[in-house]
Amino acid sequence: MKIGIIGSGNIGGNLGKHWSKAGHQVLFSSRHPKELNSLVNEAGENAKAVSVTEAFEANADVYLLAVPFKAIDEIAELYAGEYGDKIIIDATNPYPERDGEMAQKVRDANYNASEYTAMKFGTAKTVKAFNSIHAEHLRDRAFRTSNKLTIPFAAQDLESRKVGKQLIEDIGFDALYIGNLSDTNIMDPDQAVYGKSLERNELETLVNSTRAS
């Protein structure tokens, strides 16, 4: 698959390197793509650095959103013509102390952060994943053949569910489908599975017990 990385920091950078190693074509993007040269060198021959505009114009199969939550509105508006019918993997989190009033409004709303992203990227199909794992665990625990960490994820439809699962498993993690985007509250900051690095049985137990309480 061709994957556009929108936000090439700790989460986006590590995921891009892993997906490149797994054989996917990766486009790291930044407003200053030349600053990503060392990241591209680490990622290998399947990766290159481009501007954010070039990433969206590249007609990728999947776009990973790994930007500050406050950037969602602008990105969705600027590139609305480019991501239609694509899959968006939302790895963002609303942190009011960083993202300001809009993040607090989302956290106080009767919808969750994943649903907000899906509303903004309304012509795409949204997957929620990789927002609840620590960056260092994402970096260091990939491509395990045993004692795999499990990534919880949610998806908007069958196609996005299939692609989300594949992209998690391609880099050596287990994937635990927790439901539709409306079910992702437990993945949000300060909630039950946020920041938890667990193997499958432990994560399933935690999800089930949280929902039962």
C-alpha positions as CSV (number, residue, x, y, z in Angstrom):
1,M,0.0,0.0,0.0
2,K,1.0,3.6,-0.4
3,I,0.7,5.4,2.9
4,G,0.9,9.1,3.5
5,I,2.2,10.1,6.9
6,I,0.7,13.4,8.0
7,G,2.8,14.4,11.0
8,S,6.2,12.7,11.2
9,G,6.9,13.0,14.9
10,N,7.3,10.1,17.4
11,I,4.1,8.2,16.4
12,G,4.1,9.0,12.7
13,G,7.9,8.6,12.3
14,N,8.0,5.2,14.0
15,L,4.9,3.9,12.2
16,G,6.3,5.1,8.8
17,K,9.6,3.3,9.5
18,H,7.8,0.1,10.4
19,W,5.5,0.2,7.4
20,S,8.4,0.8,5.1
21,K,10.3,-2.1,6.6
22,A,7.1,-4.2,6.0
23,G,7.2,-3.4,2.3
24,H,4.7,-0.5,2.1
25,Q,5.5,2.7,0.2
26,V,5.7,5.5,2.7
27,L,5.5,9.2,2.2
28,F,6.6,11.2,5.2
29,S,5.3,14.7,5.1
30,S,6.1,18.0,6.7
31,R,5.9,21.7,5.9
32,H,9.7,21.4,5.7
33,P,10.4,18.0,4.1
34,K,14.1,18.5,3.9
35,E,14.2,18.2,7.7
36,L,13.0,14.6,7.4
37,N,16.0,13.3,5.5
38,S,17.4,11.4,8.5
39,L,14.0,9.8,9.1
40,V,13.8,8.7,5.4
41,N,17.4,7.3,5.6
42,E,16.4,5.2,8.6
43,A,13.2,4.0,6.9
44,G,15.0,2.8,3.8
45,E,14.3,2.6,0.1
46,N,10.5,2.4,0.4
47,A,10.2,5.9,2.0
48,K,10.6,9.5,0.9
49,A,9.9,12.9,2.2
50,V,7.4,15.3,0.7
51,S,5.3,18.3,1.6
52,V,1.9,17.8,3.1
53,T,0.3,19.0,-0.1
54,E,2.4,16.5,-2.1
55,A,1.4,13.7,0.2
56,F,-2.3,14.3,-0.4
57,E,-1.8,14.8,-4.1
58,A,0.1,11.5,-4.3
59,N,-3.2,9.6,-4.2
60,A,-2.2,7.3,-1.4
61,D,-4.3,4.4,-0.3
62,V,-4.2,5.3,3.4
63,Y,-3.4,8.5,5.3
64,L,-2.1,8.4,8.9
65,L,-3.1,11.5,11.0
66,A,-0.4,11.9,13.6
67,V,-0.7,15.7,14.1
68,P,-1.8,17.8,17.1
69,F,-5.5,17.6,17.4
70,K,-5.9,21.3,16.8
71,A,-4.6,20.8,13.2
72,I,-7.5,18.5,12.2
73,D,-9.8,21.3,11.1
74,E,-7.3,23.0,8.8
75,I,-6.0,19.8,7.2
76,A,-9.5,18.5,6.6
77,E,-10.5,21.8,4.9
78,L,-7.4,22.4,2.9
79,Y,-7.2,18.9,1.4
80,A,-10.9,18.0,1.2
81,G,-10.6,17.2,-2.5
82,E,-7.8,14.8,-2.1
83,Y,-8.8,12.2,0.5
84,G,-12.2,11.3,-0.8
85,D,-12.9,7.5,-0.5
86,K,-9.4,7.0,1.1
87,I,-8.8,5.5,4.5
88,I,-7.8,7.8,7.3
89,I,-6.0,6.3,10.3
90,D,-6.6,8.7,13.2
91,A,-3.8,8.5,15.8
92,T,-4.6,11.9,17.3
93,N,-5.7,12.9,20.8
94,P,-7.4,16.0,22.1
95,Y,-5.2,17.6,24.8
96,P,-6.8,20.9,25.9
97,E,-3.5,22.1,27.5
98,R,-1.9,21.8,24.1
99,D,-4.7,22.1,21.6
100,G,-6.8,24.8,23.3
101,E,-10.5,25.4,23.5
102,M,-11.5,23.2,20.5
103,A,-10.1,20.1,22.2
104,Q,-11.9,20.9,25.4
105,K,-15.2,21.3,23.5
106,V,-14.7,17.9,21.9
107,R,-13.9,16.2,25.2
108,D,-17.1,17.8,26.7
109,A,-19.3,16.9,23.7
110,N,-21.8,14.1,23.2
111,Y,-19.5,12.6,20.5
112,N,-16.0,11.4,20.9
113,A,-12.7,12.5,19.3
114,S,-12.8,9.7,16.7
115,E,-16.3,10.8,15.6
116,Y,-15.1,14.4,15.4
117,T,-12.3,13.4,13.0
118,A,-14.7,11.3,11.0
119,M,-17.1,14.2,10.7
120,K,-14.3,16.5,9.5
121,F,-13.0,14.0,7.0
122,G,-16.5,13.1,6.0
123,T,-15.7,11.7,2.5
124,A,-13.0,9.3,3.8
125,K,-13.3,6.1,5.9
126,T,-11.9,6.5,9.4
127,V,-10.0,4.1,11.5
128,K,-9.0,4.9,15.1
129,A,-5.7,3.3,16.1
130,F,-2.2,4.0,17.6
131,N,-3.4,6.9,19.8
132,S,-3.3,4.9,23.0
133,I,0.2,3.3,22.9
134,H,3.4,5.0,24.2
135,A,5.7,6.1,21.4
136,E,8.6,4.2,22.9
137,H,6.6,0.9,23.0
138,L,5.5,1.5,19.4
139,R,9.2,2.0,18.5
140,D,10.7,-0.9,20.4
141,R,8.1,-3.6,20.5
142,A,7.3,-4.0,16.8
143,F,7.9,-7.1,14.8
144,R,7.7,-9.5,17.8
145,T,6.9,-13.1,17.1
146,S,5.9,-13.7,20.7
147,N,4.7,-11.6,23.7
148,K,3.2,-9.2,21.2
149,L,1.6,-6.0,22.4
150,T,-2.0,-5.5,21.2
151,I,-3.2,-2.3,19.5
152,P,-6.9,-1.6,20.0
153,F,-8.7,-0.1,17.0
154,A,-12.1,0.9,15.7
155,A,-13.3,1.3,12.2
156,Q,-16.1,2.9,10.2
157,D,-16.9,0.1,7.9
158,L,-15.7,-3.4,6.8
159,E,-13.1,-2.1,4.3
160,S,-11.5,0.2,6.9
161,R,-11.6,-2.5,9.5
162,K,-9.8,-4.9,7.2
163,V,-7.1,-2.4,6.3
164,G,-6.6,-1.2,9.9
165,K,-6.1,-4.8,11.1
166,Q,-3.7,-5.5,8.3
167,L,-1.5,-2.5,9.0
168,I,-1.3,-3.3,12.7
169,E,-0.4,-6.9,12.1
170,D,2.0,-6.1,9.3
171,I,4.4,-4.5,11.8
172,G,4.2,-7.3,14.4
173,F,1.5,-6.2,16.8
174,D,-1.8,-8.0,17.6
175,A,-5.0,-6.1,16.6
176,L,-8.0,-6.0,18.9
177,Y,-11.2,-4.6,17.2
178,I,-13.2,-2.8,19.8
179,G,-16.1,-1.7,17.5
180,N,-17.3,1.4,15.7
181,L,-16.0,4.9,16.2
182,S,-18.7,5.5,18.8
183,D,-17.0,2.8,20.9
184,T,-13.6,4.5,21.2
185,N,-14.2,6.5,24.3
186,I,-12.2,3.9,26.3
187,M,-9.2,4.7,24.1
188,D,-9.3,8.5,24.8
189,P,-6.9,10.3,27.2
190,D,-7.4,9.4,30.8
191,Q,-9.7,6.5,29.9
192,A,-9.4,2.8,30.6
193,V,-7.0,1.6,27.8
194,Y,-5.2,4.9,27.1
195,G,-1.5,4.5,27.7
196,K,-1.8,0.7,28.4
197,S,0.7,-1.6,26.7
198,L,-0.8,-5.0,27.1
199,E,-0.9,-8.4,25.4
200,R,-4.2,-9.6,23.9
201,N,-5.7,-11.5,26.8
202,E,-5.0,-8.7,29.2
203,L,-6.4,-6.0,26.9
204,E,-9.5,-8.0,26.2
205,T,-10.1,-8.5,29.9
206,L,-9.7,-4.8,30.5
207,V,-12.0,-3.8,27.7
208,N,-14.7,-6.3,28.8
209,S,-14.5,-5.3,32.4
210,T,-14.7,-1.6,31.6
211,R,-17.8,-2.1,29.5
212,A,-19.4,-4.3,32.1
213,S,-19.0,-1.7,34.9
